[in-house]
């Protein structure tokens, strides 16, 4: 029976895993305990499952853990991931995995050293719209994908955010945080192993020095140009938290993904614009927990978790350096 521990629960995305564990078909998993630097946060989630709450990650990891779920304060996640790996656990993490390139390098090295996997909860991969568009791309209907443009706006809801969220040392920057999903989607639709990335940010927030509300990342690979914009600028009166969108431009057609609207439109040289039928989606932690239960590596394993994380961190580093072009490449398998 796989033993799961929550190492950091400050972000609501921890519920991706906790809600999954409440399902009857997840009885094969044992939740060992919940840890967070805020005792009240740990106690809240622990009480829901009748398990112990821990103040220190090392104390919980000492209980013997097969899978460590990392969902705490962003600035603590890198160290938590390394500690979990060294304790012999696979890592299942909310994004961002960490907030610095040095931390990512250490995570990559330790994961290889101890032969454990790092797995990000990249929930957009399981959305019905993504799955429908991916079928069209893989069938070759759009030809070669040469351009990917995405928009990821969010409501800031400032009054509801904890103080650490506006601390650059703990938050890591808007591109570190928000661009991971769309950069991952770009690599899903247009696979690449190398490229050049640039980042830019704007719209500083009054009273929160170093916190910006708009960012863009531009990735150029040998075959595709990717542009991902993200923001904390969704208008408060909007009917959605974020009107997330992605446009694919191919040599034989285009696809428009409207994630927030539940719609995908495809136009090709052979067919006029049509809306795709959407398949069932997947819950954010569903596939990963299925994989752990079966004793296999989740679909989003170490290689596919580290790539968009590194791209996002490089984009943030580029923005911090005034838009300097930075090289990116995946390590060989």
N, C-alpha and C positions, 0 to 999 in steps of 0.2 A: 504494500500500500504506500504510494508516494506521500511523503511528508512535506507539507507546504508551510512556509512562514512568510508573514508580511513584514518586510523590513522598510519602514517608512510608509505612513498612510496619510500624509498631509494633503495629497491631491485627491479630489473626488474620483478620479479614474481608478483608484484602488477598488472601487465597486465593480469594475469589469470582472475582476477575479472573484471577489467575495460573493457577488450575486450568482456567478456561475456555480460556486460551491454549494449554494442552497438548493440546486436542482437535484432531483431524486437520482438521476443517472450519474451524479458525481460522488456517490457514496464511497467510491474506491479511494478517495483522497482524505488525508487527515490534516486538518489545520492545527499546527503545533502551537502557534501564538502570534501575537501582533505587537510590533515595536514601533514607537515613534518618539522623537525628541520631546514632543508635547505629551505628557502622561494622560491628559484628558482625551486626546485623539486616540491613543492606543487603547485606553480603557473603553471608549465608546464602541470601537469595532470589536474588541475582544468580548465584550459582554453579549454582543449579538450571537456569538457562537459558543459562549461558555468556555472560552480558552483563556490562558493567562495573558496579561499585558506585561510588556517588558520596556524598561527605560533604555537599555543598551542593546545594540544589535549583536554584539559579540556574545552576550548571555543567551539570546534566543538561538543564535546559530550553533551554540554549544550543545543544544538539545538534540542535534542530529537532523539535518534538513536536506531534502532532495531538491526542492525548488524554492528559491527565494524570490518573492515578488517585491520589486523596488518601486515605490510610489511616494517617496517623501519629498522634502524640500529639495529643489533642484540641485542646489549647491552641495548637498550631502550624498547625492546618488552615486557619484563616481566612486567614492570611498566605500559606500555600502556594497556596490557591485563587486569590487575587488575583495572585500571581506567575505562576501557570500561565496565567490568562486574559490577562495583559499580554504573555506570551510567544507568544500566538496559539493556545493549546490550549483545546479543550473540557475541562471538568472532569467526571470521573466519581468521585463521592465516597461513601465510607462515611459513615453518620451517626455523630455529629453533624457537620454541615458546618463549623461554627464554634462558638465558645462565648460570643459577645456580640452584642448587637443592632447595635452600631456596626460590627463586622466584617461582619455580614450586609448592612447597608446598603451598605458598600463593595463587597462581592461583587456585589450586585444592580446597582449603578451601573456597575461596570467591565464586567460581562458585557454590559450594554446598549451601553456605549461601544465595545467591541471586536467586538461581534456574534458572541459565542461563547455556548455553552449551559452551564448547570450542571445536572448530572444526578445525583440521589441513587440509591444502591442500596437501594431500599425492597423488600426481598425478600418481605415478606408479601403484596404485590400478586400475586406469582406462585405462591403456595401453592395447591394444588388446592382446599382448603376455601374460600379467598377467591373463587376463580373460580366455584365452584359457587354460593355465596351471592350473588355479584354477578349471575349470570344470573337468579336468582329475584327479586331486587330490581328489576332493570331490566325484567323482564317484568310488574311491577306486582302480583305476588302478595301482597306485604305491604302494599300501599297506600302512603301517604306515610310515610317514616321520621321519627318524632318523637323517638326516644330511641336513643342508642348508649351502651352501657356495656362497658368493656373492662378486663381484668386482665392485667398483664404482669409476673409475678414471675420472678426469676432467682436462681440460686445465686451467692453472692458468691465462694466459693472464694478467700478472702482471701490465703492463702499463695501462690497462683499469680499474683496481680496484681502488676504493676510498681509501683514507688513513685509514679510520676507520677499513677497512677489515683486516689490518695487525696489529691492536692494540689488544692484547690478551684480554684486559678488555672489548672491544666492540665486538670482534669476538667470543670469547668463546672457541675456539679450533676446530680442524678439526673433531673430533669425535662428538662434540656437533652439528656441522653444517651438515656434510655429511653422517653420519651413520644412521640418522633417517629413511630415506626411506627404506633401506635394512633391518634394524631391524624390521620395521613395516611389510615388506613383509614376513620376516621369521615367524612372529606371525600370519600372514594371512594364510600361508600354513601349519604351525604347531602350532596351538594355545597352549598357556601356560599362567599360572598365577603366576609362580614363577621360580626362577632360580638364577644362580650365573654368574656374568659378570666380565670380565677382559678387560683392554684396554692397548694399547701400541702405541707409536708414534715415528717417526724418520724423518730424512731428514729436518733439520732446514733450513730456508731460509736466505741466507746472507742479512744483512741489515734490517732484520725484526725480532728483538729479540722476542722469544716466539712463532713464527709462524712456525709450522711444516707442511710438505707436504705429509706425509704418516701416516696412522693410521690403526689399526685393533681392532675390538671388537669381543670377543669370549663369547658367551652366552651358558651356559649349563642348560637345563631345565630337568625335570624328564624323558622326552622321546626323546629329540632332542639336538644335538650339532650344534650350529650356529657359523659360522665364516664370518665376514663382513669386508672386507678391503676397504679402501677409500683412495683417493690421489688427489693431484693437480699435477700429473706427467704424464698426457697424453702427448705424444710427440707432439710438435707443428706441425709436418708434417702429423699427423694423419688426416684421412678423416672425423673423427667424434670428437665432443667435449669430449665424454666419451664413451668407448666401454663397456657399462654397461651389466653385466651378472649375472645370478643366476643359481645354480645347486641344484636340489632337489634329494636326495637319499632316496628311500623308500625300504621297505622290499620285494617289488615285482617289482620294476622298478625305472628308473631314468628319470628326465626331465631336459633339458638344455634350459634356457631362454636367448636369445640374444636380449635384448631390443633395442640396437642401430642398429641391423641388421634386425629387424622385423621377427624373426624366433624363433620357439619353436620346439625342437626335443625330442621325447619320445621313450624310449626303455623299454619293459617289459618282464617278463618271458614268456609271450604268443605271443608277437609280436616283430618283428625286429624294428630297428629305423625308425621312421616316422616323417615327419614334419606336425604339426597341421595346419589346416585351422584357420585363425584368424578372430574373430568376429569384428564388429565395436568397436572402442574404445570410451572413454568418455573424453570430454574436462576437464581440471584440476578443474575448479570451477563449472562445469555443475550440478553435482548431488547436491552439497551443496545449490546452489541457487534454484534449483527445490524444495528442501526440505523446505527452508525458505519461498518460495512462497506458498507452500502447508500447512504451519503451522506445520511442523513436524521437528524432529531432523535429521540432515544429517547423512548419513551412517557412516562417521567417526566422531562420537560424542566425548564427553568428555573422556570416558573410553579408546577408541581406539586412541585418540590424546595424552593423558598423558602417556600411556604405552611406546611407542617408544621414546618419549621425555625423560622420566626418564631413560630408558636404555642407551640412547646416553649420557646423562649427567653423569650417573654412569660410563660408559666406559671412558669418559674424566677424571673424578675424579680418576679412577683407574690408568690411564696412568700417571696422574700428581703425583700419589703416587708410581710410579715405578712398576705398574702392580698388585697391591693388589686386591685380590678377594673380590667383593662386592655383597651382597645379594640384590635381586630384588623381589618384589611381587606386584601384583595389589591389590588395596583395594577391599573389598567385594562390590557387587552391593548394 
